[in-house]
Amino acid sequence: MSTIFSKIVSGEIPAYKVAESNDYLAFLDISPLTRGHVLVIPKKETDYIFDINDDEYMGMWVFAKIVAQGIRKVFPCLKVGVAVVGLEVAHAHIHLIPLNAIQDMDFSRPKLSLPEDEMTQIAEDIRLAISAVTNPTDAE
């Protein structure tokens, strides 16, 4: 069964993409807990994160680390928090959330609803920051 995330990967549904490789995709959560809340997914549809083979699992975390470095450049925060819940969408995903307080990671609180132009700008800012992290000579 195709998930909403698989439809984003295939291009059937648009997303505010911040990073992409052959195997992984990172995009803004459309109902974020904080500005800069990003989801990292494997392109290969797998429901449960611990069912991903070891190499792909480790690759996803390395990809998430790079994305988190970009997020932190755009959204000064104490840390970029990580959550793996896996109940909302049957497609493995990692939440990367800029944190300044533990409450920033509370999934039961109301989500933000940001205008399209702000989401577009956030995605672009994170993309540029990731590019600076991965290609430091290009940023000079």
PyMOL commands that set and color helices and strands:
alter all, ss='L'
color gray80, all
select helices_A, chain A and resi 4-10+49-51+54-74+102-105+116-134
alter helices_A, ss='H'
color red, helices_A
select strands_A, chain A and resi 17-20+24-28+38-42+79-83+94-99
alter strands_A, ss='S'
color yellow, strands_A
deselect
rebuild
show_as cartoon
